[in-house]
Amino acid sequence: MNEDSILRSALSEILKGYSYDIENSLYIKHMSLDDHVDYERVYSFFYERLKKRGVETSESLIERAISQDLWSEEKESKIKDLEELNDQLKKTIQKSLAEDMKKHAKSELEANEKEYQNLLDQKYSITSSSIEKITDRRMHEHYVVNSLYLDRDLSQKKFNEKDFDEIEPEELFKINKSYTKYTEKLKESNIKRISIKHFFRSSWDLSKNTYQYFGKPISQITYFQTNLATNANTFSSIFKNYPGIESEDPDEIIEFAQMRYEAEKNTGKNKSFTGADSEKLRRAGIQVADRSAQFNKVR
């Protein structure tokens, strides 16, 4: 399937509110806020059960790892520092008009993200057996299992509440694997791309609001529908305020909109475009004075 076919298929599933696992003939319900009203109750159930078994907290495991020189306060601080630095670098990439500065920031960000992920992986190896991490995994499994239905009307569940603890680990692994496979097309980057596609926007732009588009209250729409609506509204604002942007890449569109904002904010302040990519400026819709003509006049 080409990209547009994948995105059209993803949009169809988002609108229907479910995905279909063809291998197991199961319908995967897309969860909404209503489906998570009992989140605290279920979380507390798993957490307290593990607590009675003596499973330790992340904090306790980290403290022990520090006492055994397997972790350090410096690494904890480094994680926070890298988070802040990476946020600043992302802002620089979005705002800067100078291409050299962008490239340098992107290179630094790439290196920092590798170091950041490496530290997170190290920390996870220590806390993966903590009460919080195990509870989080059980919560994920709980909602995956509860999203499985035998019919497209989503009225007949594959499993009931009592079945959950009786599912063998091997079967649970297969369920998780299938769930990931059949919801892969609904990942964040794809939803972003859908929100700028003409086949979506042609109907979205005709609707007055999210309720009119999906035909139900916001409290009842799925998380995928919420994500799509949020992205669609973001790009609606960009297209309205910064018309003429030439790009089919959602991240680049956001970057160009930020460049336009910075350029327009500094109109009349002798804003320099030195080092900026002229083609990129043109595609972003930024008008740059012809310096060569001015130079020839002076000569």
N, C-alpha and C positions, 0 to 999 in steps of 0.2 A: 504493500500500500504506500502511495506517495503521501507527503505531509498533509495536503488538503483533505485527502480521504480519511486519514487518521483523525484529523481535527473535526471533520464533519461527523464522524462516528462518535467521537468524544462528546460533541455538542448534543447529539441525539440522546446519548445516555444521560447526560446532565439534565436535559429537559424531561426525560421520562422518570428520572429519580432512581434508576437502578442500572446495573451492568449485568451481563449474562455470561455465566460460566458454561460454555458449550460442552466442555469435556465431562462435567458432572451434572449437567442439566439443572443448574441452580441459578436463582436470581439473587444478585447481591444488592441489597437495599442501601441507598446512600443515606447516611445518617443526618438528622436535623437536630436542632436545639431540643425539640420535644423528646427525641430519643435519648437525650443525655440528662433528663431531669433527675434521674436516680443515680447520677454519677457519684455523689458524695456517699450515698448509702453503699453502693457496690465497692467503692474504693476503701471505705472503712472496714467492710467485711473482709476483704483480702488482707488489708494492712494488719488488722487486729489478729487474724488467724496466724499470720507469719510472726507477729510479735510474741504470741503465746509459745511459738516454737523456738523462740530465742534468736531469731534472725536479727542481725545488727543493723544499725543505721549507717548511712553514708558517712556522717560526721565521725562516728566511732572508728570506722574502717580507715578513714583518712588520718585520724589522730594516731592510730597504731602504725600506719605506713610511715608517717613522719618520724615516729620514735624508732623505727627500724631502718631509717635512712632510705626508704623506698619511694618517698615523696618529700616535698618541702614546701614551706611557706613561700619561698621565692618562686616556685613554679605556679602556685596559686595566684600570686601577684602578676606573674608574667602573662597568665591567661587573661586577666582583667585588662592589663596594659595593651595586649594585642587586640582585644575587642575594641577598645577605644581608638587605637591607632588605625585599625582597619576601617572603622566607621569614617574617620577623617579622610583616609585615602579614597574611599568610595565617593565622598563628597567632592574631593579634588578632581576625580575622574569625570564626574558629572558636570562640574561648574567650569573647569578650566577650558579656555579656548586655544591655549598653546599646546600643540600636538606633542612636543618633546616632554612637556610636563606631564601630560596624560600617560605617555608611554612609560616614563619613569615611575609614576604612581602605580600603574598596572603591574609593572615588574616587581615593585616592592610589595604590593598587595599579594601577588601570587606567592612570593617567598614567605610572607608573614602567615598566609592561610595554611601553608604546608606545616609551618612550625606550630601554629595554633591547633591544627587537627591532630598533630603528633602528640601534643600535650593532653588534649582531650582524650585521645586513645589510651594514653598512659593512665590517666585518672580513671577512665572507665574500667580498665583492667583491675583496678583496686575496688571500685564501688559496684561492679556488675552484680555482685552477690548480696548487695545491701537490700534492706526491706523496701526502700523507695523504688529501686530499679526493678526488683522482682514484682512489686505491686503494679508498676507501670506496664510491665510486660503482660501480666495477667489481665489488666484492664483492656489492653489492646486485643488480646485473644478473646476476651469476653465479648467485646463489641463486634469483632470479626465474625465470631460464631453466631451472634444474635442478628447479624445482617443477612444471613442465608435463608432464602425462602424457596418453596417448591413451585410457586405459581407467580405469574406476572402481576397479579393483583396484590401481591405481598400480604396475603392473609394466612398462609400456611407456613409456619416456621419449620426449618429442617431439624432444629434442636429446641428443646425447652430448657428452662432454667436448671432443672435437676440433671439434665444430660451433661452439662458443662464439665463437672468434676470427673465424670466417667469417661471422657474422651481420652483415648490413649495418646501419649506424646507424639508417636509416629503419625497418627491421623491428624493431630493438631498441626503438626509441621506441614502436612500436605494441604490442609485447609488454608493456612497462612500463605503458602506458596501460590496457591490458585488465586486467592484474594489479591495478592500483589500483582500477579500476572494480568488479571482482568480489570484492574483499576489503574494500571500503569499509565494508560493514555490520558488519565485525568490528573496527571501531575501538574504542579504549579506553572511550569514553563509552557505547557500546552494550553492551559486555561488562559494564560496571558496572550498567547498567539491567537486563540479563538476570539478574544475580545477586540482584536483589531481587524479581523477578517470581514470582507464584504458580505459573505453569506450569513454572518451573524449580525453585523451592524445594520444591514438593510431592514431587519425587523426590530432590532433593539432601538434604533433611532426613531422609529414610528411610535414606540410606547412612551407614555408619559412618566412612568415610574416602574420600579421593580415589581410592585404588586400587579400592575397591568400586564407586564411581560410574562410573569410566571403564573399569574392567575390565582395566587393564594397569599395570605399574610406572610410578612417577613419571618415571623416566629416559626412558620411551618416549612419554609424552604430549606433545602439541604445545604450542607456546608460547601459542597461544590457549586451550587447555585449562588450562594452568598459570595464565594470567591469570584465567580464569573461576573456578577453584578458590580462588585467592588472595582475590579479591573476595568469593566466597561465604562463605569462612571469616571474613573481616572482618565481614560483615553478620550472620553467625550469632552472633558474639560480641556485637555491638551489640544484636540482638534479644533475646538471653538476659539481658544485663546491664541493658538499658534498655528494658523492655517498655512498650508504650503509645504509642510515637512515631507521630504521624500525618503521614505524608508518602510520596509516591511518587517523590520525587527523591533519588537516592543521595547526592548532595553535601549536600543539606539534612539527610538522615538523619545523616550524619557530623557535620555542624554541630550538630544537636540533641543527639547523643550527647555531644559535647564540652561543650555547655552543661550537660547533666545532670551530667556528671562534675564540672564546676566548681561547680555549685550544691550537689551532695551532699558535695563535699570541704569546703565551707564551712558545712555544716549546724551550727547552734548557735553560729556566730561572727558573728551579726548581719549576715549577708550582705545587701547592699542590692540591690534589683531596680529601683532608680530608673533611668528611661530605657529600661527593657526593654519590648518589645512584649508586652502581656498575652496576645494571641491566639497569638503565637509560643511563649510560655512554656507555654501550655496544650497546644499541639500537640507540644511537646517533652516533655510529661509532667512539667513542673515545677510543684509546688504552691506557690502564693503566698498568704500570709496576707491576709485581708480587712481592709485598713487602715481602711476606712470604719467598720466595726463598732467597731474599737478607738477611733477618733476620737470616735464618738458616745458611747462609755462615759465618756470623759474629760470630754465636755461635760456 
